[in-house]
Amino acid sequence: MRVYSGMNPRLPLTEVAAHARRVEALGFDGLHIAETIHDSLAVALLAAEHTERITLRTSVTLAFPRSPTLTAYAAWDLAAYSGGRFQLGLGTQIRQNIEDRYGIAWSEPVPRLREYVEALHALYESFRTGAKIDYHGSSYRLTRLQPYFNPGPDDTVTAPPTWLGGVNAGICQLAGELADGFVTHPTNSNPRYLETICLPNLQIGAARAGRDLSGFELVIGTGFVTGTTGAELDAERERQRRMMAFLLSTPAYKATLALYGWDELAPQLRALIRAERWDELHRLLDDEVLDTLVPAATYAELPDLIRRRFGHLGQGVLIPLPDDRAADPFVAEAVAALRDVP
């Protein structure tokens, strides 16, 4: 099993290099780079500059606020600069964020993301060969790439793999059809979701495209309550409760709630958000929900937990890296044990 770690999305850019080096030194296969308050592609460049071995994957770069051409330029450069270690993970974001946080017009996300990925592939081919681009879709039309603006022809660069991240059936099918891998969302990484929604729909998409998923990687992006002591687990448990309560207030993330019959929880959380009662959200997330969605184990126990819970469901997993470097030996042991899992 491949083992990845993430990064505190609020980590200052001045600390990215040290964090990336730490992830590499502890034996992780790669680093996932989120996009919340920093540009994920800028962070990926910093991480690439200060590492030599690990995969650097955005998880996820938001597609719709960016022109496919600008994304392709950055991804192509990162692939070349990193020696092929960069992987572009794309996501859609929810309607409210696209319209009100980014000021972009909304359209149906799955068809639009399909075109976005197709446009990227067309751009990469033009960069590789120097040929004119001629892509026509409902959301994107690319017909102009003069030699002055084309980084190619350059057949020494391998275009970065395209990953998708998301939750619902449509995005899973799209990933099975045309992506190189898929990352599940923390709210929907529970085994019941993986078995009921994610894996079947990845297969539907693959069958539609006439491809098999033998080289495809599913990374399970679950959260964990973990640490080295009981006190650390207790503190992390409450942090995860607050984070999960906030995330589950989003209607698009309700898939697992529906599978467990907890449909009433999301509207209750949204009501508190509408009233701007942010500090009360966690009180609605009881222990049953938290324990079901966010498994708990010390770092010593974590490999066995992951093996039992996820070993038959995916090819990769995310495990957290604590702020306290005193835990690093325990983290390294857990990573080594997990990498030994077939």
C-alpha positions as CSV (number, residue, x, y, z in Angstrom):
1,M,0.0,0.0,0.0
2,R,1.3,3.5,-0.9
3,V,1.3,5.9,2.0
4,Y,0.9,9.7,1.6
5,S,0.7,12.6,4.0
6,G,-0.8,16.0,3.8
7,M,0.0,19.5,5.0
8,N,-1.7,21.9,7.3
9,P,-3.5,24.2,4.7
10,R,-2.6,27.2,6.9
11,L,1.1,26.4,6.9
12,P,3.1,29.5,5.9
13,L,4.9,29.3,2.6
14,T,8.1,29.8,4.5
15,E,7.6,26.5,6.2
16,V,6.6,24.4,3.2
17,A,10.2,23.3,2.3
18,A,10.9,22.0,5.8
19,H,7.6,20.1,5.9
20,A,8.1,18.5,2.5
21,R,11.6,17.4,3.5
22,R,10.2,15.9,6.7
23,V,7.6,13.9,4.8
24,E,10.3,12.6,2.5
25,A,12.6,11.7,5.4
26,L,9.9,9.7,7.2
27,G,9.5,7.4,4.2
28,F,6.2,8.5,2.8
29,D,5.5,7.8,-0.9
30,G,4.2,11.3,-1.5
31,L,2.7,14.6,-0.3
32,H,-0.8,15.7,-0.9
33,I,-1.2,19.5,-1.3
34,A,-4.6,21.0,-0.7
35,E,-6.0,24.3,-1.9
36,T,-7.7,26.4,0.7
37,I,-5.8,29.6,1.4
38,H,-2.7,29.0,-0.7
39,D,-2.3,28.4,-4.4
40,S,-1.8,24.6,-4.6
41,L,0.5,24.9,-7.7
42,A,2.7,27.4,-6.0
43,V,3.0,25.2,-2.9
44,A,3.8,22.2,-5.2
45,L,6.7,24.2,-6.8
46,L,8.2,24.9,-3.4
47,A,7.8,21.2,-2.4
48,A,9.4,20.1,-5.6
49,E,12.4,22.4,-5.1
50,H,13.2,20.9,-1.7
51,T,12.6,17.1,-2.3
52,E,14.1,14.5,-4.4
53,R,12.0,11.3,-4.3
54,I,8.4,11.7,-3.2
55,T,5.3,12.2,-5.4
56,L,3.8,15.6,-5.2
57,R,0.1,15.6,-5.9
58,T,-2.4,18.5,-5.6
59,S,-5.4,17.3,-3.7
60,V,-7.0,19.1,-5.1
61,T,-6.4,22.0,-7.4
62,L,-9.7,23.8,-8.2
63,A,-10.3,23.6,-11.9
64,F,-13.1,26.1,-12.7
65,P,-11.5,29.3,-11.3
66,R,-8.6,28.7,-13.7
67,S,-8.2,28.7,-17.4
68,P,-7.2,25.2,-18.6
69,T,-4.3,26.8,-20.4
70,L,-2.9,28.4,-17.3
71,T,-3.3,25.1,-15.4
72,A,-1.6,23.3,-18.3
73,Y,1.4,25.7,-18.3
74,A,1.9,25.3,-14.5
75,A,1.4,21.5,-14.6
76,W,3.8,21.1,-17.5
77,D,6.5,23.2,-15.8
78,L,6.0,21.3,-12.6
79,A,6.3,17.9,-14.3
80,A,9.5,19.0,-16.0
81,Y,11.0,20.7,-12.9
82,S,10.2,17.8,-10.5
83,G,11.6,15.2,-12.9
84,G,8.2,13.6,-13.3
85,R,7.2,13.6,-9.7
86,F,4.3,16.0,-10.0
87,Q,0.7,14.8,-10.4
88,L,-2.2,17.2,-11.0
89,G,-5.3,16.4,-8.9
90,L,-8.4,18.3,-9.9
91,G,-11.7,19.1,-8.2
92,T,-14.8,21.1,-8.8
93,Q,-15.8,22.7,-5.5
94,I,-19.4,23.4,-4.5
95,R,-21.6,26.0,-6.2
96,Q,-21.6,28.5,-3.4
97,N,-17.8,28.7,-3.4
98,I,-17.5,28.8,-7.2
99,E,-20.0,31.7,-7.4
100,D,-19.5,33.6,-4.2
101,R,-15.8,32.9,-3.3
102,Y,-14.3,32.9,-6.8
103,G,-16.9,35.0,-8.7
104,I,-17.2,32.4,-11.5
105,A,-20.4,31.4,-13.3
106,W,-21.7,28.0,-12.3
107,S,-22.5,25.1,-14.7
108,E,-23.0,21.4,-14.2
109,P,-19.7,20.2,-12.7
110,V,-19.2,16.7,-14.2
111,P,-19.6,17.6,-17.9
112,R,-17.5,20.8,-17.3
113,L,-14.7,18.9,-15.6
114,R,-14.7,16.3,-18.4
115,E,-14.1,19.1,-20.9
116,Y,-11.5,20.6,-18.6
117,V,-9.5,17.4,-18.6
118,E,-9.9,16.9,-22.3
119,A,-8.6,20.4,-22.9
120,L,-5.6,19.8,-20.7
121,H,-4.7,16.7,-22.7
122,A,-5.1,18.6,-25.9
123,L,-2.8,21.3,-24.5
124,Y,-0.2,18.8,-23.4
125,E,-0.2,17.2,-26.8
126,S,0.3,20.6,-28.4
127,F,3.2,21.4,-26.0
128,R,4.8,18.1,-26.8
129,T,4.5,18.3,-30.6
130,G,4.3,22.1,-31.2
131,A,1.1,21.4,-33.2
132,K,-1.8,23.8,-33.3
133,I,-4.5,23.3,-30.8
134,D,-8.1,22.7,-31.8
135,Y,-10.4,21.8,-28.9
136,H,-14.1,22.6,-29.0
137,G,-16.5,22.0,-26.0
138,S,-19.5,23.6,-24.5
139,S,-17.6,25.3,-21.7
140,Y,-14.1,25.6,-23.3
141,R,-12.9,26.4,-26.8
142,L,-9.1,26.5,-27.4
143,T,-8.0,27.3,-31.0
144,R,-5.1,29.7,-30.6
145,L,-1.6,28.9,-29.3
146,Q,0.9,30.7,-31.4
147,P,4.5,29.4,-31.4
148,Y,5.5,32.3,-29.2
149,F,3.2,31.1,-26.4
150,N,3.7,27.4,-26.9
151,P,6.4,25.9,-24.6
152,G,7.0,23.1,-27.1
153,P,7.7,21.3,-29.2
154,D,9.3,19.3,-26.4
155,D,9.1,15.5,-26.3
156,T,11.4,15.3,-23.3
157,V,8.6,16.2,-20.8
158,T,6.0,13.6,-19.8
159,A,2.7,15.3,-19.1
160,P,1.7,14.9,-15.5
161,P,-0.9,12.3,-14.6
162,T,-4.4,13.6,-14.0
163,W,-6.2,12.7,-10.8
164,L,-9.7,13.6,-9.7
165,G,-11.0,14.1,-6.2
166,G,-14.6,14.2,-5.1
167,V,-17.6,12.4,-3.6
168,N,-20.6,11.5,-5.6
169,A,-21.4,8.9,-8.3
170,G,-20.9,11.2,-11.3
171,I,-17.4,12.3,-10.4
172,C,-16.4,8.7,-9.5
173,Q,-17.6,7.5,-13.0
174,L,-15.7,10.3,-14.7
175,A,-12.5,9.3,-12.8
176,G,-12.9,5.7,-13.8
177,E,-13.4,6.8,-17.4
178,L,-10.4,9.2,-17.9
179,A,-8.3,9.8,-14.8
180,D,-5.1,8.1,-13.6
181,G,-6.3,8.0,-10.0
182,F,-8.9,9.2,-7.5
183,V,-8.8,10.6,-4.0
184,T,-11.8,10.3,-1.7
185,H,-13.0,13.1,0.5
186,P,-12.6,12.9,4.3
187,T,-16.4,13.0,4.7
188,N,-16.8,10.0,2.4
189,S,-13.9,7.6,2.9
190,N,-15.8,5.2,5.1
191,P,-15.7,1.5,3.9
192,R,-19.5,1.5,3.3
193,Y,-19.2,4.5,1.0
194,L,-16.2,3.0,-0.8
195,E,-18.0,-0.4,-1.4
196,T,-21.4,1.1,-2.2
197,I,-20.7,4.3,-4.2
198,C,-17.1,4.8,-5.0
199,L,-15.8,1.5,-6.3
200,P,-18.9,0.5,-8.3
201,N,-19.0,3.9,-10.1
202,L,-15.3,3.8,-10.8
203,Q,-16.0,0.5,-12.6
204,I,-19.0,1.9,-14.5
205,G,-16.8,4.7,-15.8
206,A,-14.0,2.4,-16.8
207,A,-16.4,0.1,-18.6
208,R,-17.9,3.1,-20.5
209,A,-14.4,3.9,-21.7
210,G,-13.4,0.3,-22.4
211,R,-10.5,0.4,-20.0
212,D,-9.6,-1.6,-17.0
213,L,-8.4,-0.2,-13.7
214,S,-5.3,-2.3,-13.3
215,G,-3.0,0.7,-13.2
216,F,-5.5,3.0,-11.5
217,E,-4.8,4.1,-7.9
218,L,-7.5,4.8,-5.4
219,V,-6.2,6.9,-2.4
220,I,-8.5,6.8,0.6
221,G,-8.5,10.3,2.0
222,T,-10.0,9.5,5.4
223,G,-9.2,11.4,8.5
224,F,-7.7,9.6,11.5
225,V,-7.7,10.3,15.2
226,T,-4.1,9.3,16.0
227,G,-1.1,10.1,18.1
228,T,1.3,8.4,20.5
229,T,-0.6,8.7,23.8
230,G,-4.1,8.6,25.0
231,A,-4.0,12.3,25.8
232,E,-2.9,13.1,22.2
233,L,-5.8,11.0,20.8
234,D,-8.3,12.8,23.0
235,A,-7.1,16.2,21.8
236,E,-7.1,15.1,18.1
237,R,-10.5,13.5,18.6
238,E,-12.1,16.9,19.4
239,R,-10.2,18.6,16.6
240,Q,-11.6,16.1,14.2
241,R,-15.1,16.4,15.6
242,R,-15.0,20.2,14.8
243,M,-13.6,19.7,11.3
244,M,-16.0,16.9,10.4
245,A,-19.0,18.9,11.7
246,F,-18.0,21.8,9.5
247,L,-17.4,19.6,6.4
248,L,-20.7,17.7,6.8
249,S,-22.7,20.9,6.7
250,T,-22.1,20.9,2.9
251,P,-25.0,19.3,1.0
252,A,-22.7,17.8,-1.6
253,Y,-20.9,15.7,1.1
254,K,-24.0,13.9,2.4
255,A,-23.5,10.6,0.6
256,T,-22.2,8.7,3.6
257,L,-24.7,10.3,6.0
258,A,-27.5,8.9,3.8
259,L,-26.0,5.4,3.8
260,Y,-26.2,5.4,7.6
261,G,-29.6,7.0,7.9
262,W,-28.2,10.2,9.4
263,D,-30.0,12.4,6.8
264,E,-31.2,14.9,9.4
265,L,-27.7,15.9,10.5
266,A,-26.6,18.0,7.5
267,P,-29.7,20.3,7.7
268,Q,-29.2,20.8,11.4
269,L,-25.5,21.8,10.8
270,R,-26.5,24.1,8.0
271,A,-29.0,25.8,10.2
272,L,-26.3,26.7,12.6
273,I,-24.1,28.0,9.8
274,R,-26.9,30.2,8.5
275,A,-27.1,31.6,12.0
276,E,-23.3,32.0,12.1
277,R,-23.1,29.8,15.2
278,W,-19.8,28.2,14.1
279,D,-18.7,27.3,17.6
280,E,-21.7,25.1,18.1
281,L,-21.4,22.8,15.1
282,H,-19.3,20.2,16.9
283,R,-22.0,19.6,19.5
284,L,-24.3,18.0,16.9
285,L,-21.7,15.5,15.9
286,D,-22.1,12.7,18.4
287,D,-19.7,9.9,19.1
288,E,-21.4,7.4,16.9
289,V,-21.0,9.5,13.8
290,L,-17.4,10.5,14.7
291,D,-16.2,7.0,15.5
292,T,-17.8,5.6,12.3
293,L,-16.3,8.2,10.0
294,V,-13.0,9.0,11.7
295,P,-11.3,5.8,13.1
296,A,-9.0,6.1,16.1
297,A,-5.7,4.4,16.8
298,T,-2.2,5.2,18.1
299,Y,0.5,5.3,15.5
300,A,1.6,1.8,16.7
301,E,-1.9,0.5,16.1
302,L,-2.6,2.4,12.9
303,P,-1.1,-0.1,10.4
304,D,-3.3,-3.0,11.6
305,L,-6.4,-0.7,11.7
306,I,-5.8,0.4,8.1
307,R,-5.1,-3.1,7.0
308,R,-8.4,-4.4,8.4
309,R,-10.5,-1.4,7.4
310,F,-9.1,-0.4,4.0
311,G,-6.6,-3.0,2.8
312,H,-9.0,-4.6,0.3
313,L,-10.5,-1.3,-0.9
314,G,-7.7,0.9,-2.1
315,Q,-4.1,1.2,-3.2
316,G,-3.1,4.2,-1.1
317,V,-4.0,5.9,2.2
318,L,-3.3,9.3,3.8
319,I,-2.0,9.4,7.3
320,P,-1.5,12.7,9.3
321,L,1.8,14.1,10.3
322,P,1.6,15.8,13.8
323,D,3.1,19.2,14.5
324,D,5.3,17.6,17.3
325,R,8.4,16.1,15.8
326,A,8.9,13.9,18.8
327,A,6.3,11.6,17.2
328,D,8.4,11.2,14.1
329,P,10.0,7.8,15.0
330,F,6.5,6.4,15.6
331,V,5.2,7.8,12.3
332,A,8.1,6.4,10.4
333,E,7.5,2.9,11.9
334,A,3.8,3.1,10.9
335,V,4.7,4.3,7.3
336,A,7.2,1.4,6.9
337,A,4.6,-1.1,8.2
338,L,1.9,0.2,5.8
339,R,4.2,0.1,2.8
340,D,4.7,-3.6,3.5
341,V,1.0,-4.2,3.0
342,P,0.4,-5.8,-0.4
